[in-house]
Amino acid sequence: MPNPSRLYAEHPQNVLAQWLAWRQTGPVALVVVSSTEGGSVRSPGALMAVSSDGRRCGYISGGCVDADVVLQAQQAIEDNKVLTLRYGAGSPFIDMPLPCGGAIEITILPSADENALRQCHDSLRARNWTRLSLPELPSSFVYRPKLRIRIAGRGADALALARLVRAGGYNLTLQLRDGEDIDEAALDGFDDVKALKTPQDLPPAADDTSTAFLLMFHDPDWEAALLKQALRGQAFYIGAVGSRKTQNRRKAHLEQEGVEAAQITRVRGPIGLVPSMRDASMLAISALAEIVSAYKDTTINPFANTAIILLAAGQSERFQDGDKLLADLAGKPVLGHAAAMLADQPVAARIAVTGPGQADRQRILKAAGWQIVENSDTTSGQSTSLRAGMDVVAGMPAVEQVLILLADMPFVSDAHLHALREAMTSETTASMSVNRNALCPPAIFSKATFDQLKSISGDVGAKQVFRALSHTQTCQLPDSNAPDIDTVEDLARATGALPA
């Protein structure tokens, strides 16, 4: 693994590790990219650590302004003063334009909260998504654990990919088939290789949602065992080297072994962005490029494995002027606001539950791209609508989480839904909103809770399940997001509270 104190460390875990180390011997500044405009080398949340004597770890540009940032950080340490600086378009530093034509804003913290940074670092090291939130920053930033790649293989292909993974600074788990390869790996400096002894005695795997698994050898006696093990985990990418014919044989074998079809589709192959690579080094580059692409997709599209259930079957019994979900709110129906939540986000499914005779609601929802489920038993309480939605989710094995929304809460922001999603780590069973110390929708539940969500009864919702769970998180729902529409008076108040 490359030295995390190197000049161009990228991952927050490495930069924070160096900040903590330097902090033991003297003051050290934390530089945070707080925002960007147009083209930029780094994203908001990128970090740099700068010691009082000018050493740095991390980078915030392609070399355009980093040297000046170090000088500014040293001055901030001397003055013990937080600095906010802008480089590029609109900056007072006209002698340091950014070639990309954009702009970056940074915040320099001369003495950041050590406990907060340690907690963030330790959480990333423990393979958890984490949030850095400091009072001096204009916003908080969410960080994902380092990309980890687990390779089970033999021969040149496995070792070539392992070298690339190490050079990229990613986490590596290398599992090799025989003594010759293990000896070669030792000569290459891989000193933590796990031996594959028998298919019945595999090394334990701990694949999380930031792990990619690659099977990089051909041996029918091993393939099913290794792939079945990977499919039981949470790896965002599972691939196997070989031709299309080989992949078809493998998938047929997995089917014979009783693996569900939806799980088998997770196995990618032939692997690589560039097809038919015959040299180990080029195959490694092609495979790593595909993994990085998949990793980026799961980072940019955090709801890709999440099904949304929108509960829209209420009878509007307290609303004195017709159907509350069809009432006008800022030029469109109340339901139209709820139906537009996360509209630009790829999701596993959008499932809207309505009651019988609610054709106008169904028309609005269909136009917004929702799959309609009709609950014929709405008089038995909200639980019947939730169960109706969960029955559909149960037929979608690839769904890992379900997000539950209420149609009469039109003000919930996408930002809050992202916060709920970001709170879901590999160990979290559910993340629910809280407003004024009270649990409330919306909420996200992991796959481990699906049976419990399907078993509730009466006029209760998911809150009952949440209270019975352990390893849960809550996210503060702002007052501006919290209003629901039950009465005409609620609608009148909501109209006045609409954001500009």
N, C-alpha and C positions, 0 to 999 in steps of 0.2 A: 504494500500500500504506500502511495507517495506520501512524503512528509507533509502533514497538514499545515505546517507553518510556512510553506512555500509562498512566494510572492503572489502567485495567481490562484490561490485557493478559491474554490467556487462555492462549495456547499456551506450553508450556515453552520452546520455541525463543526466543520474544520475551523472556520473563522472564530466561532465562539470558543472552541477549545483553546486557540491561541490567545484570545483575549483573556480568558481565565488564567492561563499560565503566566502571561505577562503581568496580570493584575497582582500576582503574589509578590512581585518585586518592585512595583511602582505604578504610577498612574498610566492609564491607557484609554484612548478614545475609541468609541464605537461610531463608525460612519455608516449611515443607513440611506440608501436611495429611497427617498420618500415618494417621488412621483416622476413620471417621464412624459414627454410629449414627442410625437413623431417617432422617428427611428432612434433606437438606443441600443447600446451593447448589452446592458444589464436590465433586469426587470425591477419594478418597485419591490423593496424588501431585500435587495442585494446588500451584503455587508462587507465592511472593511474594518480591521483593527489596526490602530496606529499607536505605537508606544511613544513615550515622551522623548526618546532619543531618535525618533524618525524611522524606526523599523515598521514595516507594514505587512499585513497578511490579508489577501483578498484584493479585489479590484472593482472599480465602478465604471470604467470606460475602457476603450481600446488603447489607452495610453495618452489620450488627449489631455486629460486634466488631473490624472492621479497624483502626479508630483505636487501640483498646487494643493490638492486636497490634503496631502500629508502635512504640508506647511501650515495650512489652516487648522488642521487637527492639533498640531503641536501648540499653536497659539491658543486654541480653545482650552487645552490642558493648562497652559500657563495662566490664562485668565479665569479658568474654571467657569466658563460661560458657554451655554448651548449656542451653536451657530446654525443658521439655515442659509444655504447658499444655492444659487442657480447658475448653471453653466449652459451655454448654447443660446438659442433664440431668446431674446429678452433679457439676457444677462448683462450685468454691468462689466463683466470681464470680457471686453470686446476683443482683447488680444488672444483669447482662447476659444475660438469658435469650434463647434462640433462639426466634423466633416459630413455627418449624416443629416445635418440641417435641423435636427430636433433640439430638445432641451431636457436636462435632468435637474431635479432638485434634490439636495441632500440635507440631512440633519446630522450634525456632529455633536455627540454626547460626550463631554469630557470625563464624566463620572457616572456611568449608567448603573442601574441597580444590579449589583452582583448576584443577588439571590435570583432575580428574574432571569438573568442571562444563564445562570447555572441550571435553573429549572428547564429552560428552553433547550439547552445543550443536552442535558441528561435525558429529556424526553425523546429527542431525535436519536440519541445513541441507543435508546431502548426500542427504537423502530416504531415510534408513534408520531402521527401528525401532531404538530404543535403550533401554538400561536404566540407571537412576540407582541406584547402590549405594554408600552411604556408611556407614562404621562407626557413626556417631552415630544413624543411622535404624533404627527397629525392623524395617523390611523394605525391599526394593528396589521400584522402580516402573518400569514399562515405558511408554514414550511412543511414539506413532505420529507420523510426519511430518505436517506441515500438510496439510489437504485442499487439493488442487490441482484446478482446473477448467479444462479446455481447451475453448474454444468456437471452432468453425469455422462462420462464418455470414455473413449480410449483412442489412442493414436494421435496423429498430427492435428486433426480438426479440433479436438478438445483443448489441446495445449495452445494452439494458435489463438483461439478465442480467449482463453484465460490470460494470455499476454496482453491482449487488447483491453480487456476489462481492468486489469491491474494498471495499465498505462493511463486509462481514463479516470482513475481514482475511485472507481465504483467498488462496492463491497462484493466479494467473491467467495463462493463456496465451490470447491473443486473436488469432485468425486471420480476417481479413476479405477479402471477395471483390473489392471494387473501390475506386477512388480516392475516390469520394464518401463511402463509409463510413469510410475511413481518415482523411479530413479531419475528419469529424464526431467520430471517436474522439480525434483530436488536440485538438480544442476541448474535449473532456471530460477532458483530462488523461491519456489513455492514450498513453504515449510509447514503448511497446515492442510495437507491433502488427506482426504478421507478415502479409505480403501473400500471398494465394492467387493464384498466377499461372496455372498450368495444372494439370489433373488429373494430368498425367504428371510434374510437378515440384513435389510437395508439400513444404512445410517439414518438416524431420525432427521426429518425435514421440518423446518419451521417457516414455510413460505408464507409471507404476508402479502398485502396488496401492493407493495413496492418491490416485489420479487419476480424475476423472470426465471423460468426453468427451461433448460435445453437438454434433450437427449441426443448425444452426439456419437452414437455408434450403432451398428447393426448386430443384434443378437436377440432372436425371438424369445430365448429363455429369460432375458432380462427386461425386454421392452414393456411388457404388460405390467410387471410389478412396479417399475419406475414411473410409468405414466399414471397408473392407478394411484400411486402415492401422491403424485403431483396434483391430480384431479381432486383429491380430498382436501387440498390446501386452498389458499386464497391467491395464488400467483396470478398477476394480471396478464401474464404471457406464458404459454406452454407450447414449445416447439420441438420438433423431432427431425433430425437430418435424414435425407433420403429422397428418392424419386417419388413421383405421384403413385406409381404402382406399389412402392414400399409403404406409402402412407395408407393406401386403401387396404393393404394386407393388415397393417397394424390396427386400423379402425375396425376391421372385421373381427380381429382377435379380441379387441376390447369389448365388442358387442357380445361375442361368445362368452366372455368373462362376466357378463351381466351389467356392464357399465351403461348407464342411461344415454340415449342418443344425444340429448342436450349437452351432456358432459363431454361426449366424444367430440362434438363440434369445437370444443375449446382447444383441441390439439391442432396446431398449425403445421403445415407442411405441404409441399417443400418449403423450407425456411429461406429467408433472405429477401431483401428488396431487389437484388439482381439475381435472376434465375440461372441455374445450371453452372454454378461456379465449381471448377475442378481442382483448384489449388486451395490448400487449407487456409492460407493467409487471406485470400480473397473471399472465401466462404465466411471466414470470421468477420471481416469487414461488413459483408452483406447482411449477415445475421445480426450483428450488433446494431446496424442501422435500422433494421426492422424492429428490434427491441426498443431502441430509443424513440422511434416513431410511436410505438404502442404506449410507451411510458408517458410521452407528451400528451397523447390523446386522453389518457386516464387522468392526467393532471388538469388539462384544459376543460375536460368534460366530466366533472366530478359526479354528475348524476347519471352517467351512462348505464350503470347497473342498478338504478333506482326506479321503481315503479311509483307513480303518483296516483293516489286515490283521492278524488274530490267528492266529498259527500254533499249531494245536492238534491236530496229527496225529502227535505222538510216540508211540512204542510202549511207554513205561514199562518198558523192559527192566531198569533198575537198581532199580526199586521192587519190594520183596519182598512186597507185600500188595495185589495187584490193580492197578487203574488209578489212577495217582497223581493224575490230574486229577479223579477222582471221590471221592478221599479227603476226609474231613471236616476242615474248617479253620474253627474258630469258628462252627460251626453250618451251614455250607454247603460245597459242594464247592470244591476249589481252583480249578477252572475258573470257578465262579460269581463269584469275586473278580475274576479277569481280565476276565470278560464284562461286569462292571459298570463298568469304567473309562470315564470321560467319558460316562456314561449320560445326563447332563442336557445334553449339548452337541450342537447340530445339527452333523451331519457329512455329507460327500458320500456315504459308503457305509460300512457295517460288514460286512466280509467275513471269515468264519472258515473256515480250512482244516482239515479233519479227514481221517482216513484211513478206509479201508473197514472196515465192521463196528463202527463207533463210534457206534451209535445213541443211547446215553445221553448222550454228549457233544453230539451234534447236538440232542437234545431240550433240553438246558440252554441251548444257544446260541440256538436258535430262540425260546425263551421270552424271552430277553433282547434279541431284535430283530436278530439277526445273520443275514446271508445265508450259507448254507452252500455251500462248495465242497469236493467230495471229491477228494482226491489218491490215485489208485490206485497210485502208484509211490513210496510212502513209504520203501521199503527202499533207494532210491537216494540218500537223504540229504535234509537240510533244504532244499537249493536247489530241489527239486522242489515243495515246498509253497509256497515263496516265488514261484516261477514260476506256479504255479496261481492264486495270488491276483493276481499282476500281470497275468495274462491277462484277468481280469475287469476290472481297472482300465483296461486298454488300450481297452476298449469304452466308457469314460466320458470323453469329450473335455473336459468341464468340470472334471475333477479336476486340481488343480495340484500336489498333494503327497500322499505316502503315508506314513502312520505305521505302523511295524511293531512289533507287540507279541508277546511269548511267553506262552503260556497257563500255563506253570509258574512265572511270576514274579508271584505274587498281591499283592505288597506295593507295587508301583509306584503312586505317588500321582498324582492328577490335577494337583497343583501341579507335579510334575516334568514331566508331559506338556505343561503350559502353558509351562514354561520352555524345553522343546525347541522348541515352536512359536514362541515369542517370539524365539528365536535365529535363525529363518529370515527373512532379509531378501531383497530382490529379487536380490541377488548371491550368496546362500548356496546351495550345491548340496545340502548335507545337514547335519543336526545330530544328533549321536550322544551317548549317555550314556557317562560314564567313571566307574569306581569303583576306587579305590586304584590309580590310574595305568593302568588297563586299560580298553580300549574294551569296551562291552557294550550289549545292548539296554536299552530301546527306542531307536528312531531314526526320524528323519523325513528323507525324500528328496524333492527337487524333481522336477518333470516332466522336466527335462533329463537325469535319470539313469535314467528308466524303462527304456530299452532295455538299459542295463547291468545293471539288476536282473533283467531277463528272460533274460539270457544266461549267468548263473552256473550252475555245475554241480557235482555232487559233494556231499559232506556239509559244505557251508560255507553261511554266511549272508550278510547284507548287509554285515557288517564288511569283507569282501574288497573290495566296491565302494567303501565309504567310504574305505579306505586309498588307493585309486587316484585319488580326487577332489582337486581344489583348491577353495579358497573354502569350506571347511567350518568348522563350529563344534562344540565339545563342551560338554556340561553335566554338572556333577558330580552323580552319582546318590548320594544319602545311603545310608549303610550300612543303615539301616532299610528302604530300598526295594529293596535289592539281592538278598536271598536268592531262590534258585530251589529248586524241589522236584524232586529226582531220586531220593532214597532215603527210606526210612522215618525214618532219623535226621534228614534234612533237615526232614521234616514235624514231628518232635518238637521240634527247635530252633525252627522257625517258629512253632509253637503258643505257645511261651514268649515269643516276640518280638512277638506281636500287640499292636498299640497298644490302649489302653483305649478 
